[in-house]
Amino acid sequence: MDAAAEPITPHPPRPVRRPLLVQQWRDVTFLHWPVDPDAVWPLLPPGARPDTLDGATYVGLVAFRMRHTGLCRGPGLPYLGTFPETNVRVYSVDRQGRRGVVFLSLDAGRLLPVLAGRWGLGLGYRWAAMRLWRSGPRLGYTCRRRGSTVTSRIEIVPGPALAEPSPLEHFLTARWGLHTAWRGRSLYLPNEHPPWPLHAATLDDLDDGLVAATGLPRPTDEPVSVLYSPGVPARFGAPLRVPG
């Protein structure tokens, strides 16, 4: 019998005592749309099901700058561990009630981390030509997947800090692990970081092909949530087995 989903909390329910991986997520933009849970379920690893809030689940397009990725306690690599990334993610819960995310795709601007993520954790990293830029208050992200016609462009204007995130904003950002399939096994990688400093944001421009490239329908409506964060440091623990 599957356990009930654990509560959504701003702090991790499983502190990472011995980090396997450290990194920083900076200048993070979150765009989200509702999506049919039945469309998400076939894309999840065995043992995971779509996580829902009031019966709805979501697909996220998340762009940011990865900084100083490194093994164990760091301090991380200033060059090889620093690059732009844009990922497409959905929301999952496993049979033990652990909430997380599943990355349907991860485009990154540095080849070595792409190879390490694909080989070491079974994550769907792709090498891409990417750029993160600022112009006055505007923040932009561009992505062109190498060897493909798939591209993405996001431009936002960050707004004021949120004093208290809504239940939906907590659901979309307070995620303390990821589910992945690796060598025939389903795994859960716990993570921890400080609570997100979240800001409201205005979407100024969007032309994205990454979501549709995962097999989900291309969003045609405006996102229901647009958020910005200056970022947080994060640590991942050792993988945990997910019963199939």
C-alpha positions as protocol buffer text, in pm:
chain_id: "A"
residue {
  index: 1
  type: MET
  ca { x: 0 y: 0 z: 0 }
}
residue {
  index: 2
  type: ASP
  ca { x: 139 y: 341 z: -97 }
}
residue {
  index: 3
  type: ALA
  ca { x: 211 y: 585 z: 186 }
}
residue {
  index: 4
  type: ALA
  ca { x: 43 y: 926 z: 191 }
}
residue {
  index: 5
  type: ALA
  ca { x: 251 y: 1210 z: 52 }
}
residue {
  index: 6
  type: GLU
  ca { x: 464 y: 1379 z: 316 }
}
residue {
  index: 7
  type: PRO
  ca { x: 375 y: 1738 z: 416 }
}
residue {
  index: 8
  type: ILE
  ca { x: 503 y: 2028 z: 205 }
}
residue {
  index: 9
  type: THR
  ca { x: 752 y: 2213 z: 424 }
}
residue {
  index: 10
  type: PRO
  ca { x: 996 y: 2503 z: 366 }
}
residue {
  index: 11
  type: HIS
  ca { x: 1274 y: 2296 z: 526 }
}
residue {
  index: 12
  type: PRO
  ca { x: 1397 y: 1950 z: 422 }
}
residue {
  index: 13
  type: PRO
  ca { x: 1245 y: 1653 z: 608 }
}
residue {
  index: 14
  type: ARG
  ca { x: 1569 y: 1456 z: 557 }
}
residue {
  index: 15
  type: PRO
  ca { x: 1881 y: 1664 z: 637 }
}
residue {
  index: 16
  type: VAL
  ca { x: 2182 y: 1577 z: 419 }
}
residue {
  index: 17
  type: ARG
  ca { x: 2454 y: 1485 z: 668 }
}
residue {
  index: 18
  type: ARG
  ca { x: 2715 y: 1363 z: 417 }
}
residue {
  index: 19
  type: PRO
  ca { x: 2677 y: 1543 z: 85 }
}
residue {
  index: 20
  type: LEU
  ca { x: 2748 y: 1354 z: -232 }
}
residue {
  index: 21
  type: LEU
  ca { x: 2723 y: 1669 z: -445 }
}
residue {
  index: 22
  type: VAL
  ca { x: 2724 y: 2043 z: -377 }
}
residue {
  index: 23
  type: GLN
  ca { x: 2621 y: 2325 z: -608 }
}
residue {
  index: 24
  type: GLN
  ca { x: 2467 y: 2671 z: -615 }
}
residue {
  index: 25
  type: TRP
  ca { x: 2155 y: 2769 z: -810 }
}
residue {
  index: 26
  type: ARG
  ca { x: 2161 y: 3139 z: -901 }
}
residue {
  index: 27
  type: ASP
  ca { x: 1928 y: 3378 z: -1090 }
}
residue {
  index: 28
  type: VAL
  ca { x: 1652 y: 3119 z: -1104 }
}
residue {
  index: 29
  type: THR
  ca { x: 1333 y: 3170 z: -1306 }
}
residue {
  index: 30
  type: PHE
  ca { x: 1039 y: 2932 z: -1258 }
}
residue {
  index: 31
  type: LEU
  ca { x: 757 y: 2913 z: -1515 }
}
residue {
  index: 32
  type: HIS
  ca { x: 472 y: 2667 z: -1454 }
}
residue {
  index: 33
  type: TRP
  ca { x: 162 y: 2540 z: -1632 }
}
residue {
  index: 34
  type: PRO
  ca { x: -102 y: 2288 z: -1523 }
}
residue {
  index: 35
  type: VAL
  ca { x: -86 y: 1956 z: -1704 }
}
residue {
  index: 36
  type: ASP
  ca { x: -301 y: 1644 z: -1704 }
}
residue {
  index: 37
  type: PRO
  ca { x: -162 y: 1392 z: -1448 }
}
residue {
  index: 38
  type: ASP
  ca { x: -243 y: 1110 z: -1694 }
}
residue {
  index: 39
  type: ALA
  ca { x: -2 y: 1269 z: -1946 }
}
residue {
  index: 40
  type: VAL
  ca { x: 274 y: 1287 z: -1683 }
}
residue {
  index: 41
  type: TRP
  ca { x: 244 y: 937 z: -1535 }
}
residue {
  index: 42
  type: PRO
  ca { x: 404 y: 744 z: -1828 }
}
residue {
  index: 43
  type: LEU
  ca { x: 709 y: 972 z: -1811 }
}
residue {
  index: 44
  type: LEU
  ca { x: 791 y: 890 z: -1448 }
}
residue {
  index: 45
  type: PRO
  ca { x: 1029 y: 620 z: -1321 }
}
residue {
  index: 46
  type: PRO
  ca { x: 871 y: 303 z: -1175 }
}
residue {
  index: 47
  type: GLY
  ca { x: 751 y: 354 z: -818 }
}
residue {
  index: 48
  type: ALA
  ca { x: 668 y: 724 z: -868 }
}
residue {
  index: 49
  type: ARG
  ca { x: 331 y: 883 z: -942 }
}
residue {
  index: 50
  type: PRO
  ca { x: 233 y: 1241 z: -1029 }
}
residue {
  index: 51
  type: ASP
  ca { x: 220 y: 1468 z: -725 }
}
residue {
  index: 52
  type: THR
  ca { x: -91 y: 1685 z: -720 }
}
residue {
  index: 53
  type: LEU
  ca { x: -225 y: 1989 z: -542 }
}
residue {
  index: 54
  type: ASP
  ca { x: -604 y: 2011 z: -531 }
}
residue {
  index: 55
  type: GLY
  ca { x: -615 y: 1746 z: -805 }
}
residue {
  index: 56
  type: ALA
  ca { x: -378 y: 1928 z: -1044 }
}
residue {
  index: 57
  type: THR
  ca { x: -17 y: 1869 z: -1134 }
}
residue {
  index: 58
  type: TYR
  ca { x: 225 y: 2097 z: -1318 }
}
residue {
  index: 59
  type: VAL
  ca { x: 512 y: 2112 z: -1565 }
}
residue {
  index: 60
  type: GLY
  ca { x: 791 y: 2355 z: -1490 }
}
residue {
  index: 61
  type: LEU
  ca { x: 1037 y: 2532 z: -1719 }
}
residue {
  index: 62
  type: VAL
  ca { x: 1323 y: 2638 z: -1491 }
}
residue {
  index: 63
  type: ALA
  ca { x: 1622 y: 2843 z: -1609 }
}
residue {
  index: 64
  type: PHE
  ca { x: 1919 y: 2946 z: -1398 }
}
residue {
  index: 65
  type: ARG
  ca { x: 2295 y: 2963 z: -1358 }
}
residue {
  index: 66
  type: MET
  ca { x: 2460 y: 2664 z: -1196 }
}
residue {
  index: 67
  type: ARG
  ca { x: 2767 y: 2766 z: -992 }
}
residue {
  index: 68
  type: HIS
  ca { x: 3052 y: 2574 z: -832 }
}
residue {
  index: 69
  type: THR
  ca { x: 2925 y: 2220 z: -870 }
}
residue {
  index: 70
  type: GLY
  ca { x: 3152 y: 1981 z: -685 }
}
residue {
  index: 71
  type: LEU
  ca { x: 3175 y: 1647 z: -507 }
}
residue {
  index: 72
  type: CYS
  ca { x: 3123 y: 1587 z: -137 }
}
residue {
  index: 73
  type: ARG
  ca { x: 3167 y: 1906 z: 68 }
}
residue {
  index: 74
  type: GLY
  ca { x: 3309 y: 2117 z: -213 }
}
residue {
  index: 75
  type: PRO
  ca { x: 3422 y: 2388 z: -255 }
}
residue {
  index: 76
  type: GLY
  ca { x: 3312 y: 2314 z: -613 }
}
residue {
  index: 77
  type: LEU
  ca { x: 3465 y: 2389 z: -950 }
}
residue {
  index: 78
  type: PRO
  ca { x: 3465 y: 2756 z: -1055 }
}
residue {
  index: 79
  type: TYR
  ca { x: 3485 y: 2687 z: -1432 }
}
residue {
  index: 80
  type: LEU
  ca { x: 3370 y: 2333 z: -1513 }
}
residue {
  index: 81
  type: GLY
  ca { x: 3109 y: 2354 z: -1239 }
}
residue {
  index: 82
  type: THR
  ca { x: 2962 y: 2687 z: -1351 }
}
residue {
  index: 83
  type: PHE
  ca { x: 2725 y: 2707 z: -1651 }
}
residue {
  index: 84
  type: PRO
  ca { x: 2371 y: 2805 z: -1757 }
}
residue {
  index: 85
  type: GLU
  ca { x: 2102 y: 2539 z: -1736 }
}
residue {
  index: 86
  type: THR
  ca { x: 1736 y: 2511 z: -1835 }
}
residue {
  index: 87
  type: ASN
  ca { x: 1534 y: 2211 z: -1728 }
}
residue {
  index: 88
  type: VAL
  ca { x: 1182 y: 2081 z: -1776 }
}
residue {
  index: 89
  type: ARG
  ca { x: 1046 y: 1913 z: -1467 }
}
residue {
  index: 90
  type: VAL
  ca { x: 730 y: 1754 z: -1332 }
}
residue {
  index: 91
  type: TYR
  ca { x: 627 y: 1670 z: -978 }
}
residue {
  index: 92
  type: SER
  ca { x: 639 y: 1325 z: -824 }
}
residue {
  index: 93
  type: VAL
  ca { x: 576 y: 1129 z: -507 }
}
residue {
  index: 94
  type: ASP
  ca { x: 691 y: 772 z: -446 }
}
residue {
  index: 95
  type: ARG
  ca { x: 536 y: 480 z: -260 }
}
residue {
  index: 96
  type: GLN
  ca { x: 704 y: 588 z: 63 }
}
residue {
  index: 97
  type: GLY
  ca { x: 544 y: 932 z: 40 }
}
residue {
  index: 98
  type: ARG
  ca { x: 865 y: 1119 z: -52 }
}
residue {
  index: 99
  type: ARG
  ca { x: 788 y: 1420 z: -270 }
}
residue {
  index: 100
  type: GLY
  ca { x: 1029 y: 1522 z: -543 }
}
residue {
  index: 101
  type: VAL
  ca { x: 1075 y: 1623 z: -903 }
}
residue {
  index: 102
  type: VAL
  ca { x: 1143 y: 1427 z: -1219 }
}
residue {
  index: 103
  type: PHE
  ca { x: 1356 y: 1601 z: -1480 }
}
residue {
  index: 104
  type: LEU
  ca { x: 1220 y: 1528 z: -1826 }
}
residue {
  index: 105
  type: SER
  ca { x: 1512 y: 1717 z: -1979 }
}
residue {
  index: 106
  type: LEU
  ca { x: 1811 y: 1921 z: -1864 }
}
residue {
  index: 107
  type: ASP
  ca { x: 1998 y: 2142 z: -2111 }
}
residue {
  index: 108
  type: ALA
  ca { x: 2336 y: 2267 z: -1991 }
}
residue {
  index: 109
  type: GLY
  ca { x: 2609 y: 2481 z: -2140 }
}
residue {
  index: 110
  type: ARG
  ca { x: 2907 y: 2270 z: -2029 }
}
residue {
  index: 111
  type: LEU
  ca { x: 2983 y: 1928 z: -2182 }
}
residue {
  index: 112
  type: LEU
  ca { x: 3160 y: 1755 z: -1891 }
}
residue {
  index: 113
  type: PRO
  ca { x: 2871 y: 1799 z: -1643 }
}
residue {
  index: 114
  type: VAL
  ca { x: 2632 y: 1677 z: -1915 }
}
residue {
  index: 115
  type: LEU
  ca { x: 2830 y: 1354 z: -1952 }
}
residue {
  index: 116
  type: ALA
  ca { x: 2867 y: 1312 z: -1575 }
}
residue {
  index: 117
  type: GLY
  ca { x: 2494 y: 1364 z: -1514 }
}
residue {
  index: 118
  type: ARG
  ca { x: 2393 y: 1118 z: -1785 }
}
residue {
  index: 119
  type: TRP
  ca { x: 2641 y: 847 z: -1686 }
}
residue {
  index: 120
  type: GLY
  ca { x: 2648 y: 890 z: -1309 }
}
residue {
  index: 121
  type: LEU
  ca { x: 2280 y: 951 z: -1228 }
}
residue {
  index: 122
  type: GLY
  ca { x: 2080 y: 862 z: -1537 }
}
residue {
  index: 123
  type: LEU
  ca { x: 1961 y: 1220 z: -1582 }
}
residue {
  index: 124
  type: GLY
  ca { x: 1853 y: 1337 z: -1927 }
}
residue {
  index: 125
  type: TYR
  ca { x: 2117 y: 1607 z: -1975 }
}
residue {
  index: 126
  type: ARG
  ca { x: 2173 y: 1758 z: -2321 }
}
residue {
  index: 127
  type: TRP
  ca { x: 2460 y: 1979 z: -2431 }
}
residue {
  index: 128
  type: ALA
  ca { x: 2337 y: 2319 z: -2549 }
}
residue {
  index: 129
  type: ALA
  ca { x: 2459 y: 2662 z: -2651 }
}
residue {
  index: 130
  type: MET
  ca { x: 2323 y: 2882 z: -2373 }
}
residue {
  index: 131
  type: ARG
  ca { x: 2336 y: 3238 z: -2248 }
}
residue {
  index: 132
  type: LEU
  ca { x: 2207 y: 3422 z: -1943 }
}
residue {
  index: 133
  type: TRP
  ca { x: 2202 y: 3802 z: -1968 }
}
residue {
  index: 134
  type: ARG
  ca { x: 2078 y: 4118 z: -1797 }
}
residue {
  index: 135
  type: SER
  ca { x: 1965 y: 4447 z: -1948 }
}
residue {
  index: 136
  type: GLY
  ca { x: 1846 y: 4695 z: -1691 }
}
residue {
  index: 137
  type: PRO
  ca { x: 1574 y: 4521 z: -1489 }
}
residue {
  index: 138
  type: ARG
  ca { x: 1524 y: 4251 z: -1755 }
}
residue {
  index: 139
  type: LEU
  ca { x: 1677 y: 3904 z: -1721 }
}
residue {
  index: 140
  type: GLY
  ca { x: 1702 y: 3668 z: -2018 }
}
residue {
  index: 141
  type: TYR
  ca { x: 1792 y: 3307 z: -2091 }
}
residue {
  index: 142
  type: THR
  ca { x: 1854 y: 3153 z: -2433 }
}
residue {
  index: 143
  type: CYS
  ca { x: 1910 y: 2788 z: -2519 }
}
residue {
  index: 144
  type: ARG
  ca { x: 1983 y: 2606 z: -2846 }
}
residue {
  index: 145
  type: ARG
  ca { x: 2021 y: 2231 z: -2811 }
}
residue {
  index: 146
  type: ARG
  ca { x: 2325 y: 2114 z: -3007 }
}
residue {
  index: 147
  type: GLY
  ca { x: 2248 y: 1880 z: -3297 }
}
residue {
  index: 148
  type: SER
  ca { x: 1882 y: 1976 z: -3281 }
}
residue {
  index: 149
  type: THR
  ca { x: 1639 y: 2248 z: -3381 }
}
residue {
  index: 150
  type: VAL
  ca { x: 1502 y: 2272 z: -3025 }
}
residue {
  index: 151
  type: THR
  ca { x: 1542 y: 2619 z: -2876 }
}
residue {
  index: 152
  type: SER
  ca { x: 1413 y: 2825 z: -2584 }
}
residue {
  index: 153
  type: ARG
  ca { x: 1408 y: 3194 z: -2500 }
}
residue {
  index: 154
  type: ILE
  ca { x: 1279 y: 3341 z: -2174 }
}
residue {
  index: 155
  type: GLU
  ca { x: 1277 y: 3705 z: -2066 }
}
residue {
  index: 156
  type: ILE
  ca { x: 1142 y: 3823 z: -1732 }
}
residue {
  index: 157
  type: VAL
  ca { x: 1140 y: 4130 z: -1511 }
}
residue {
  index: 158
  type: PRO
  ca { x: 1184 y: 4035 z: -1143 }
}
residue {
  index: 159
  type: GLY
  ca { x: 948 y: 4208 z: -903 }
}
residue {
  index: 160
  type: PRO
  ca { x: 912 y: 4244 z: -527 }
}
residue {
  index: 161
  type: ALA
  ca { x: 999 y: 3974 z: -276 }
}
residue {
  index: 162
  type: LEU
  ca { x: 713 y: 3756 z: -155 }
}
residue {
  index: 163
  type: ALA
  ca { x: 653 y: 3787 z: 218 }
}
residue {
  index: 164
  type: GLU
  ca { x: 480 y: 3449 z: 228 }
}
residue {
  index: 165
  type: PRO
  ca { x: 457 y: 3213 z: -71 }
}
residue {
  index: 166
  type: SER
  ca { x: 113 y: 3077 z: -157 }
}
residue {
  index: 167
  type: PRO
  ca { x: 32 y: 2704 z: -121 }
}
residue {
  index: 168
  type: LEU
  ca { x: 95 y: 2664 z: -496 }
}
residue {
  index: 169
  type: GLU
  ca { x: 431 y: 2844 z: -475 }
}
residue {
  index: 170
  type: HIS
  ca { x: 533 y: 2619 z: -184 }
}
residue {
  index: 171
  type: PHE
  ca { x: 423 y: 2311 z: -379 }
}
residue {
  index: 172
  type: LEU
  ca { x: 629 y: 2409 z: -684 }
}
residue {
  index: 173
  type: THR
  ca { x: 951 y: 2511 z: -505 }
}
residue {
  index: 174
  type: ALA
  ca { x: 977 y: 2324 z: -171 }
}
residue {
  index: 175
  type: ARG
  ca { x: 1110 y: 2005 z: -328 }
}
residue {
  index: 176
  type: TRP
  ca { x: 1357 y: 1799 z: -127 }
}
residue {
  index: 177
  type: GLY
  ca { x: 1468 y: 1535 z: -373 }
}
residue {
  index: 178
  type: LEU
  ca { x: 1453 y: 1401 z: -726 }
}
residue {
  index: 179
  type: HIS
  ca { x: 1335 y: 1072 z: -869 }
}
residue {
  index: 180
  type: THR
  ca { x: 1531 y: 912 z: -1149 }
}
residue {
  index: 181
  type: ALA
  ca { x: 1577 y: 573 z: -1319 }
}
residue {
  index: 182
  type: TRP
  ca { x: 1935 y: 445 z: -1336 }
}
residue {
  index: 183
  type: ARG
  ca { x: 2050 y: 104 z: -1461 }
}
residue {
  index: 184
  type: GLY
  ca { x: 1711 y: -55 z: -1415 }
}
residue {
  index: 185
  type: ARG
  ca { x: 1650 y: 88 z: -1068 }
}
residue {
  index: 186
  type: SER
  ca { x: 1442 y: 380 z: -946 }
}
residue {
  index: 187
  type: LEU
  ca { x: 1629 y: 612 z: -712 }
}
residue {
  index: 188
  type: TYR
  ca { x: 1551 y: 909 z: -491 }
}
residue {
  index: 189
  type: LEU
  ca { x: 1826 y: 1169 z: -434 }
}
residue {
  index: 190
  type: PRO
  ca { x: 1751 y: 1384 z: -128 }
}
residue {
  index: 191
  type: ASN
  ca { x: 1865 y: 1745 z: -124 }
}
residue {
  index: 192
  type: GLU
  ca { x: 1870 y: 2036 z: 118 }
}
residue {
  index: 193
  type: HIS
  ca { x: 1903 y: 2411 z: 85 }
}
residue {
  index: 194
  type: PRO
  ca { x: 1784 y: 2724 z: 269 }
}
residue {
  index: 195
  type: PRO
  ca { x: 1424 y: 2833 z: 205 }
}
residue {
  index: 196
  type: TRP
  ca { x: 1392 y: 2994 z: -137 }
}
residue {
  index: 197
  type: PRO
  ca { x: 1393 y: 3377 z: -138 }
}
residue {
  index: 198
  type: LEU
  ca { x: 1111 y: 3415 z: -391 }
}
residue {
  index: 199
  type: HIS
  ca { x: 1006 y: 3719 z: -593 }
}
residue {
  index: 200
  type: ALA
  ca { x: 705 y: 3777 z: -810 }
}
residue {
  index: 201
  type: ALA
  ca { x: 808 y: 3825 z: -1174 }
}
residue {
  index: 202
  type: THR
  ca { x: 658 y: 3943 z: -1502 }
}
residue {
  index: 203
  type: LEU
  ca { x: 706 y: 3730 z: -1812 }
}
residue {
  index: 204
  type: ASP
  ca { x: 820 y: 3969 z: -2086 }
}
residue {
  index: 205
  type: ASP
  ca { x: 887 y: 3718 z: -2366 }
}
residue {
  index: 206
  type: LEU
  ca { x: 871 y: 3341 z: -2415 }
}
residue {
  index: 207
  type: ASP
  ca { x: 945 y: 3122 z: -2717 }
}
residue {
  index: 208
  type: ASP
  ca { x: 1002 y: 2768 z: -2593 }
}
residue {
  index: 209
  type: GLY
  ca { x: 1037 y: 2430 z: -2758 }
}
residue {
  index: 210
  type: LEU
  ca { x: 1184 y: 2239 z: -2463 }
}
residue {
  index: 211
  type: VAL
  ca { x: 854 y: 2142 z: -2300 }
}
residue {
  index: 212
  type: ALA
  ca { x: 708 y: 2000 z: -2622 }
}
residue {
  index: 213
  type: ALA
  ca { x: 1034 y: 1811 z: -2690 }
}
residue {
  index: 214
  type: THR
  ca { x: 969 y: 1600 z: -2378 }
}
residue {
  index: 215
  type: GLY
  ca { x: 647 y: 1461 z: -2525 }
}
residue {
  index: 216
  type: LEU
  ca { x: 411 y: 1680 z: -2325 }
}
residue {
  index: 217
  type: PRO
  ca { x: 177 y: 1919 z: -2508 }
}
residue {
  index: 218
  type: ARG
  ca { x: 329 y: 2257 z: -2591 }
}
residue {
  index: 219
  type: PRO
  ca { x: 179 y: 2516 z: -2353 }
}
residue {
  index: 220
  type: THR
  ca { x: -50 y: 2759 z: -2535 }
}
residue {
  index: 221
  type: ASP
  ca { x: -168 y: 2964 z: -2237 }
}
residue {
  index: 222
  type: GLU
  ca { x: 28 y: 3202 z: -2016 }
}
residue {
  index: 223
  type: PRO
  ca { x: 199 y: 3028 z: -1723 }
}
residue {
  index: 224
  type: VAL
  ca { x: -5 y: 3023 z: -1403 }
}
residue {
  index: 225
  type: SER
  ca { x: 306 y: 3098 z: -1196 }
}
residue {
  index: 226
  type: VAL
  ca { x: 610 y: 3314 z: -1280 }
}
residue {
  index: 227
  type: LEU
  ca { x: 871 y: 3338 z: -1004 }
}
residue {
  index: 228
  type: TYR
  ca { x: 1228 y: 3458 z: -968 }
}
residue {
  index: 229
  type: SER
  ca { x: 1487 y: 3383 z: -700 }
}
residue {
  index: 230
  type: PRO
  ca { x: 1841 y: 3517 z: -658 }
}
residue {
  index: 231
  type: GLY
  ca { x: 1921 y: 3160 z: -559 }
}
residue {
  index: 232
  type: VAL
  ca { x: 2039 y: 2923 z: -289 }
}
residue {
  index: 233
  type: PRO
  ca { x: 2329 y: 2684 z: -220 }
}
residue {
  index: 234
  type: ALA
  ca { x: 2226 y: 2318 z: -231 }
}
residue {
  index: 235
  type: ARG
  ca { x: 2356 y: 1978 z: -124 }
}
residue {
  index: 236
  type: PHE
  ca { x: 2253 y: 1633 z: -246 }
}
residue {
  index: 237
  type: GLY
  ca { x: 2280 y: 1317 z: -40 }
}
residue {
  index: 238
  type: ALA
  ca { x: 2340 y: 957 z: -144 }
}
residue {
  index: 239
  type: PRO
  ca { x: 2068 y: 793 z: -357 }
}
residue {
  index: 240
  type: LEU
  ca { x: 1792 y: 595 z: -184 }
}
residue {
  index: 241
  type: ARG
  ca { x: 1617 y: 298 z: -343 }
}
residue {
  index: 242
  type: VAL
  ca { x: 1256 y: 349 z: -458 }
}
residue {
  index: 243
  type: PRO
  ca { x: 1042 y: 33 z: -442 }
}
residue {
  index: 244
  type: GLY
  ca { x: 903 y: -46 z: -786 }
}
